[in-house]
Amino acid sequence: MKIGIYGGTFDPPHLGHMEAARAAAARLELDRVLFIPASEPPHKELPPDAVSARDRLAMAALTADGLCLEAGQHELAQADGIELDRAGKSYTADTVEALRKRFPDDELWLLMGADMFLTLQSWREPERILAQAGVAAFARRESDAGAPLEAQADRLQTAFGARTAVVPLPQIIDLSSTQVRALLQTDRARAREVLWRQVYGYILRQGLYGVEADLRRLDDDDLRCASLSMVKAKRIPHIQGVEEEAERLARRWGADPHLARRAGILHDCTKYLNLEEQLQLCEKYDIVLDDLERVAVKLLHAKTGAAIARHVFGEPEAVCNAIYWHTTGKADMDLLSKVLYMADYIEPSRSDFEGLEELRRLAYTDLDAALLLGCELTIRDMEERGMPVHRNTLQARDYLKGRQE
């Protein structure tokens, strides 16, 4: 396996970091890229407003997750807290040696920008670094590209027998984390453009870098980022699909498109919480559960998602109700709840399954008939897998069947 080691303060990580990692992965044919936030960078002091190591690691993890989505390789990148777990300054020689012990048979590549690459011979124990890993440099500015990097590669090869590579960036994003932090204070809309959407949403939710966003009054773009920061990147196509499908269905059947869009954005925001975390939210927000819900984690995200929509993001009851019922359905659903339930079932990224095309046809011609078919398909699938069907789904089917007779 070929592994790229990408270190930095990541305070915060931005699209320049993601583009560089993507280019290095393609150029070196890497199987994995490790984003490694530094605990105490030896070459500079962390800024006075630097966020916690925990937050920098979380943002690096979101960036890595985004890279996996963008590259279409779900295991391409991950964040690693190896330097945060080690006391003292984060010397690359120590990190590379520790990773060599972890991956004794793998090919390691240290990834870095041009400024770091051009001074590598002056780092602490460069011979120790270069004995364990190759080094690949990419340009962050137009002035970095070309002859200076090639000349430095030759010097390192001669002096240390180093394996080197120069990674040309298809798109050079001339940007620093310092500039991003300034944008977060002066131009949040621009900051949103240069950060991976999940990282920007995480900053909004956590109030990092002095950002004081009112989470109960976010516009659609900021709400979308905040919601997506709570899920894995592989879920993003589905959530986007539900948002867009819900808006189309709302326009078709006379529901409020704006509310349908907001419900779609938030409907899966707690999808990746485990059972313990779900139950803690249920207790916090006084959500009453039946016996099946207490043990079936897949049923809980609709209820906890509705609570987060209500109590954290200040959404109106119509949106919260639609989210609450989008998994099981119920008898006599209101129009917005029907729209979200069906959008969740038929959005474009859904894999083909028996009945999907008929569901998509009915959704725009006979909404109740589509809902009935959806309930019947769910019930049949659960029964075939030997899993219990929630009573609300059974009641929804019976109610809709009665209306069709």
Buried (B, 14 or more C-beta within 10 A) or exposed (E): EBBBBBBBBBBBBBBBBBBBBBBBBEBBEBBBBBBBBBBBBEBEEBEEEBBEBEBBBBBBBBBBBBBBBBBEBEEBBBBBBBBBEBEEBBBBBBBBBBBBEEBEEEBBBBBBBBEBBBEBBEBEBBEBBBBBBBBBBBBBEEEBBEEBBEEBBEBBEEEBEBBBBBBEBEEBBEBEBEBBBEBBEEEBEEBBEBBBBBBBBBBBBBEBBEBEBEBEEBEEBBBBBBBBBBBBBEBBBBBBBBBBBBBBBBEBBEBBBEBBBBBBBBBBBBBEBEEEBBBEBBEEBEBEBEEBBBEBBEBBBBBBBBBBBBBBBEBBEBBBBBBBBBBBBBBEBEBBBBBBBBBBBBBEEBEEEEBBEEBBEBBBEEBBBBBBBBBBBBBEBBEEEEEEBBEBBBBBBEBBEEEEE
